[in-house]
Amino acid sequence: MVDAKFSQIEVSRLDVPVPAAPSSALAVVDFQFYLSSGQLGASSNPSNQSLIRSVELEQLALTAESGITDLSFIATLHAVAFVPLSKSTLQETSRQVEIADYKRGHDSGVGSTFDVPLPEPVDLLPLLRPSGTESSTIVVSMSLGGQLPTVSWTTNIGMALSVDVGE
Amino acid sequence: MTAMVSVGKRTGSLGLGLVLVLSGAARAQSVQGNGASTPAPTVTYTPMRATTPTQAAGAAPAPAATAAPYSAPYPPGARYPPGSSAPAATAAPYSAPYSAPYSAPYPNATSSPAASLLGPSLPPPAAATDGLASPTVAKRALPPTARARGLVGVAMDVGMPDGLNVGPVVVPASWVRVGASVGSNSAGFDYRGSLSLLPVGFGPSFDFDVGHCTVADMNSLLGTFFKVSGWVKPYVQQLGYTYFNAHLGIEYPVGRVMLFLHGGYTYLAGTVRGPSPVVVSRNSDAAQTPNTTVTAQVGDVRAYTLSAKLGAVLMFGGR
């Protein structure tokens, strides 16, 4: 029997492009990025699935990479992660998890890095147990609201996970 | 005229007989045919000994018995019927250093029906009463226990998860051995303390170890002894652990050396580190720049696993 617990695994998704807002007024922009979950332990094999006992999202952060330097404009953020039906279409399936639902309550300086408040760790284990017909990919879909930049920009997405594996 | 009359049995050792001898003198005492009284003839009764040797009570042992070589602490051969199976007793293995009278494992001949027919029992020879005092028997029977071979020694063993270890051992008593050792599991430095309990000084043993392997790159080593999924390997870049062994073993003495094989269970607790980012996916551009990386910081690992080690202890000094 082997049991390994990692309290902090940092997953970094770099240079995620965010489209420009149509106007400087309040707006909402959607963007997606995907993660290859095969290297995170995702498998459709039940015996391999049982090796991963727990995967929880402890922290989610956005860091301005290019185009902007301050993320204080973000008033709302909603993020959902799901397993697509296939990697080519990224079609959403019922295997999805809401990972963040943020609404800014008061004005505060954010700076170049925005740590999205998570009321509690988010269980991501269903995303690592795709069926045989599903892809070993995790798609994260985000919606940003506020007075968004009218130019496109890029951000680095950082996620801190706690993982418990064993057999 | 001489007449002989034999009375009694001539079987075995109890055959007796009477011989009536009518000698010339006896004739002189016979009644004459004319009725005249003549002197009475002399009659002599002579006990006739049996033709087979008979052991009288308190007599010395039969020559055959005393002349027989003493090969085992048995009563003299005279206590066994002719053709009895004394060799069977000599074939009985001597398996433990008994201090009890040596006759204990064998049936009491004097109480057997056959023995009662053979007459009074004879006292066993002196060598039989003190049994193992015979140097030949004692040297062959006593196992060369660790204590008999010395107080200190050096041990070397190889196993998992211990790796290869070498260090001194102390044997304060034949049933206990303690040791400390250093070594390597081929990836990191290892140090360990050991306690072995040998109830009879050799043979079965109970062994306990506590050791620690410093943090090192053990990915290949881990994959050798554990079933590790492919996706996990990149994250286990460094591993260090403390382990506890609880083993059952068998120890076999060969002169000053005690060979041993221990096996059992190990509880292992350690630290896993993956300080270098692992590239999970790359962009599809020409540069193939990484777009997703995973960095596994410090993690904790625990394992229960089968373990074993094979080694030898060389003792110094001793008898």
Contacts between the chains, C-beta under 8 A, distances in Angstrom:
chain1	res1	chain2	res2	distance
A	1	B	303	6.4
A	1	B	304	4.5
A	1	B	305	7.4
A	2	B	226	6.0
A	2	B	301	7.0
A	2	B	302	7.5
A	2	B	303	4.4
A	2	B	305	7.5
A	3	B	301	7.0
A	3	B	302	4.8
A	3	B	303	7.0
A	4	B	232	8.0
A	4	B	272	6.0
A	4	B	299	5.7
A	4	B	300	7.0
A	4	B	301	4.3
A	4	B	302	7.7
A	5	B	299	5.9
A	5	B	300	4.9
A	5	B	301	7.7
A	6	B	235	7.6
A	6	B	272	7.3
A	6	B	296	5.5
A	6	B	297	7.1
A	6	B	298	7.9
A	6	B	299	3.7
A	6	B	300	8.0
A	7	B	297	7.5
A	7	B	298	7.5
A	7	B	299	6.9
A	7	B	300	7.8
A	8	B	297	4.5
A	8	B	298	7.6
A	9	B	235	7.6
A	9	B	294	6.2
A	9	B	295	7.1
A	9	B	296	5.0
A	9	B	297	7.1
A	10	B	294	6.9
A	10	B	295	4.5
A	10	B	296	7.9
A	10	B	297	7.0
A	11	B	280	7.5
A	11	B	292	6.9
A	11	B	293	7.6
A	11	B	294	5.2
A	12	B	277	7.4
A	12	B	292	6.8
A	12	B	293	4.9
A	12	B	294	7.6
A	12	B	295	7.4
A	13	B	291	6.4
A	13	B	292	5.2
A	14	B	289	7.9
A	14	B	290	6.8
A	14	B	291	5.2
A	14	B	292	7.2
A	14	B	293	7.4
A	15	B	283	7.8
A	15	B	289	8.0
A	15	B	291	6.5
A	35	B	280	6.9
A	35	B	281	7.1
A	35	B	292	5.6
A	36	B	280	5.5
A	36	B	281	4.2
A	36	B	292	6.6
A	38	B	231	6.8
A	39	B	231	5.4
A	39	B	234	7.6
A	39	B	278	7.1
A	39	B	280	4.3
A	39	B	281	7.5
A	39	B	294	7.0
A	40	B	231	7.2
A	40	B	280	7.0
A	40	B	294	7.1
A	41	B	229	7.3
A	41	B	231	5.4
A	41	B	232	7.5
A	48	B	229	6.6
A	51	B	229	6.0
A	163	B	299	7.9
A	165	B	232	6.7
A	167	B	227	7.0
